[in-house]
Amino acid sequence: MFCHITQNWRGRPLETVETVVNLIGATTTAAGLKIRAGLDRNRYPKGLRVTDDEMEALNVRAGRARGQWNYRITPSD
């Protein structure tokens, strides 16, 4: 997906966050991929720690291709 996004904004100045979000959201491919993007202006607390037990409780599944990079997090069974 990232290669298509970077092709879409090639040669355009990325001067504002809104410009970046709009260019990402306007990305499509000939195969039918359409990307949706939006700016999240919420504030989130810094420094939160996730315990080992919380990490173990996540239902993380490696993708079929390049599972070390591609994965899904789904609701627990």
C-alpha positions, -999 to +999 in steps of 0.1 A: +000+000+000+028+024+009+043+023-026+010+035-041+006+062-015+041+076-022+035+075-060+003+095-054+022+123-035+054+122-056+065+158-064+040+175-042+051+195-012+039+179+021+035+212+039+006+204+062-008+173+080-041+179+061-023+177+028-007+144+037-041+129+049-058+141+017-032+127-006-033+093+013-071+093+011-070+100-026-049+069-034-064+042-056-049+015-078-059-001-111-067-033-091-093-015-071-076-007-039-091+025-023-075+040+008-095+059+034-077+083+057-087+107+083-069+129+108-074+119+144-070+151+166-077+133+199-050+135+226-038+103+241-018+098+273+019+093+270+040+067+288+013+040+292+029+006+297+015-027+285+021-056+307+034-090+295+000-105+305-019-079+284+003-086+254-002-123+258-040-118+259-039-102+224-051-124+196-023-117+171-020-139+140+008-137+115-001-131+079+005-158+053+030-136+035+058-121+055+042-129+088+069-111+107+056-078+091+020-086+083-004-096+111-039-093+123-052-085+157-087-099+162-111-101+191-103-130+214-121-163+208 
